[in-house]
Amino acid sequence: MASTTAVPHSDVPVTSRSHADQRPAVFDTAAYWLATASIYLLQLPLWFHSGKEKIFTDDGHMPPPLKKTFDGTFFESVPGLDGAWILLGVAQLAIFAVLVASLVRGEFLATRRKPLLLTGLSLAMLVFAGLLFGDIWTNQFDGAASLYAYFGATAVIFVFVLLMPPYRKANWLSGLTER
């Protein structure tokens, strides 16, 4: 039996909401590419150069001014100051390698999930936390405050990646105000 309920007439055109959600605005696409490029351009050189410096330029030896700062701390015995310097350099180069793998896998594309990018950002937060711990241990509170800001900024980037496609709709930016 057919329904006899009358549908009120409206002069407002009906649009397909699902169709509108699938097609991003030009600014959504531009913002996605600019943000994604910015994340990689910020993270890749940071971790490459800092890791390369420690492992290759410094030959795995902590610079004398830093050694003086850490004299008498437990870092001197476990894993040793040069050992800690090498571990830090290896961790930084590992972050770089994970981010390069993310690029090679095409995670920069809006349709691809970004597990390696998110893993690299997580490792970056771990390294910042380790550096922060070292600064606090040696009463370098100004440096600790900067590292805390770097940790927080990296956490914001991590969440920001989760707000972009493919974790959100293609109109991820212009659709923020829609319910």
N, C-alpha and C positions, 0 to 999 in steps of 0.2 A: 504494500500500500504506500503510495507516495505521500510525502509530507505536505500539508497544506499551510504550514507556517509561512507567513509573509516575511520577506527580507526587506527591511527599509531601504529605500533608494538613497544613494549618496552621490554627490557630484565629485567627490574626491576619488581619483583613480586608484585602483587597487594594484599594488606592486607585490611581487613575490619577495618576501623577506629572505627566503633561503637563497634566491638568486643574488640579491644585494649583498648578502654575507659572503658569497663566493668570489665576488669581484672587488679587489681592493682599489681604493682610490689611488690616484697617482702619488699623493703625498705619503700614503701608507707604504707603497713600494719604495719610494725614494728614501724615506726614513729608515726602512728595514736595511737597505743596502748601505746607507751612510753609517748607521749604528753598527752593523756587522763588520764593515771595513774598519771602523774606529776601534772596535774591540780587538781585532787581530793586530792592527797597527800599533796599538798600545802594548799588548801583551807579548807579542813575538820578540821585538828587540829588547824589551826589558829583561826577559829571562835568558835570551841568548847571550847578550853582552855581559850580564852579571855572572852567569855560569862560566862563560869562556874566560873571563878575567881571572876567576879563582883557580880554574883547572889549568889553563894554558899560559896565561900571562904571568901569574904568580907562581906557577909550577906547583900548586897545591900547598904553598906556604903562606900562612896568615901574615899580613904585613906587621912589622914591629910595633907601630902605635896600637893596633888592635890587640896584639899579644900582651902588651903592657896592661891594657884594660882588663883582660881576662886572667892575668896572673893571680894565682891563689884561689881561683874558683874551681869547682869540680870539673869544669870543661877542660882544665889543664891535664887531668888524669883520665877522664872518660869523655870522649874518645881521644883526647889530646887536642891541642889547639889546631895543629895542622890537619889532623883527622877531621875535626869539626868543620874546618874550612873546605876540605875536599868534599865531605858529605853535603855541605850547603851548595857547593858548585854543581855536584852531581844532581841534586834535587832540582836546582834551577834549570839545568840542561834537560832534565827529564820533563819538566813542564813545557819547555820549548818543543821537545820531541812530540809530546802529546798534542800540542796545538798544531804542529805541522801535520801530524797524522789526521787531525780533524779537517784541515784544509784539503789534504789528499783525498779523504773520503767524501768530500763535497758537502760537509756539514754547514758551509756558508750559504747553501741554497735554502730558500724559504720552505721548501717541501721536505727537507731532511731533518730528522731529529738530531740533536747535538750532544750525544753522550760524551764524546771525547772533549769537546769544548768545555762542558760542565765539569768533567773530571780534571781538566787542566786548571780551571778556575778554583776548584776545590783544593788541588795541590798547592796552588798559589796562596790560598788562605792558610794552609798548614805551614808553609814556609814563612809567611808573615808572622804567624803565631809563634813559631820557633825563634825568629829574630827578635820578636817582642819579648819573649821569655828571657833571652840573653841580655837584652837592654835593661830589663827590670832587675835581673840578677846582679848586674854590675852598676846599678843606680844611675843609669843613663836615661832619665825620665823624659827628657826632651826628645830623644830618639824614639823612645817607646811611644810617645804621643803621636809622632809621625807614622810609626808602623801601625798603630791602632787605626789611624785614618786610612792607611793603605788597605788594611784588612777589611774595614767597613766598606770602602769603595769597591773592593773586589766582591764582597757579598752583595752589594747593590747591583753590580754587573751580572752576577749569577742570577739574581731574581729577574733582572731586566731580560735576560736571554729567555727565561721561562714565560715572559709576557709576550714574546714575539712568536710568529709562525715558526714551526708547525704546532707549537703548544697552544696557540690561540688562533682565531680566525684570520683570514687574509686581510681583513680590514681592522687589524689589531689596534691601530692608533685612532682612526676615525670612529671606530666602534666602541671606544672606551666609555662614551657617554650614553650608549644604548643599553637597554635592559633586555 
